[in-house]
Amino acid sequence: MTMRKGLALVAIASAATAQVLAFTDMQGDLRTGAVMWFLFTCPGMAIVLTLNLSDRILAVVLSIGISLALAVSLATVMVLVGTWLPLLELTVLVVVTVIFSAWVLRREGPGKPG
């Protein structure tokens, strides 16, 4: 398995974990940590994986920057429209993450050597 495939699977697993913990309304540090990890890294990581960057530091910085930009932009639009729903924002970011991660997994393919 390539590093890109592994990170795409981590992004999908993190998205699923954050979504389940948020929708079950679980309180505590586990939910906070899982959701913050997801919001700060996963949407951007899924997008950056499609870019085939060789510089890992650049990829990490871009992942965090894109994730934060997406979250803040989506929250701003929701506030301006008058529909501030944090669970909806999380769901939209989960969908974006899963779509881009699935694209990476499909592009890498099962037959490609790791």
C-alpha positions in Angstrom: 0.0 0.0 0.0 1.3 3.4 -0.9 1.6 6.3 1.5 -1.0 8.2 -0.5 -3.5 5.3 -0.2 -2.8 5.0 3.5 -3.4 8.7 4.1 -6.6 8.6 2.1 -7.9 5.7 4.2 -6.9 7.7 7.4 -8.9 10.7 6.1 -12.0 8.5 5.5 -11.7 6.8 8.8 -11.3 10.1 10.6 -14.3 11.6 8.7 -16.4 8.6 9.8 -15.3 8.8 13.4 -15.9 12.6 13.6 -19.3 12.2 12.0 -20.4 9.4 14.3 -19.2 11.1 17.5 -20.8 14.4 16.6 -24.2 12.8 15.6 -24.3 10.6 18.7 -23.9 13.8 20.7 -21.1 12.2 22.8 -19.5 14.6 25.2 -15.9 14.7 26.3 -12.3 14.8 25.2 -12.6 12.0 22.6 -15.2 13.8 20.6 -13.4 17.1 20.8 -10.1 15.6 19.8 -11.5 13.5 16.9 -13.5 16.4 15.5 -10.6 18.9 15.8 -8.2 16.5 14.2 -10.7 16.0 11.4 -11.4 19.7 10.9 -7.8 20.8 11.0 -6.3 18.2 8.8 -8.5 15.8 6.8 -10.4 17.9 4.2 -7.1 19.6 3.2 -5.2 16.3 3.3 -7.7 14.7 0.9 -7.3 17.6 -1.5 -3.5 17.8 -1.2 -3.2 14.0 -1.9 -4.6 14.6 -5.4 -1.8 17.0 -6.2 1.1 14.5 -6.1 3.4 16.8 -4.1 6.9 15.4 -3.4 7.7 18.0 -0.6 6.1 16.6 2.6 6.5 19.8 4.6 4.7 21.7 1.9 1.9 19.0 1.8 1.4 19.2 5.6 1.3 23.0 5.6 -1.1 23.1 2.6 -3.3 20.4 4.3 -3.8 22.4 7.4 -4.2 25.7 5.5 -6.8 24.3 3.1 -8.7 22.6 5.9 -8.9 25.8 7.9 -9.8 27.8 4.9 -12.6 25.4 3.9 -14.0 25.3 7.5 -13.9 29.1 7.9 -15.3 29.8 4.5 -18.2 27.4 4.9 -19.0 28.8 8.4 -18.9 32.3 7.0 -21.3 31.4 4.2 -23.6 29.7 6.6 -23.7 32.7 9.0 -24.3 35.1 6.1 -27.2 32.9 4.8 -28.6 32.7 8.3 -28.3 28.9 8.7 -25.6 28.3 11.2 -25.7 24.5 11.7 -22.4 23.1 12.9 -23.4 19.5 12.2 -24.3 20.5 8.6 -20.8 22.1 8.2 -19.2 18.9 9.5 -21.2 16.8 7.2 -20.3 18.9 4.1 -16.6 18.7 5.1 -16.9 14.9 5.6 -18.5 14.6 2.1 -15.7 16.7 0.5 -13.1 14.6 2.3 -14.6 11.2 1.3 -15.0 12.3 -2.3 -11.4 13.5 -2.7 -10.1 10.5 -0.7 -12.1 8.1 -2.9 -10.7 9.8 -6.0 -7.1 9.2 -4.7 -7.9 5.5 -3.9 -9.5 5.0 -7.3 -6.6 6.7 -9.1 -4.0 4.7 -7.3 -5.9 1.5 -8.0 -5.7 -1.9 -6.4 -3.1 -3.2 -8.9 -0.5 -0.4 -8.4 2.5 -1.6 -6.4 3.0 -0.1 -3.0 
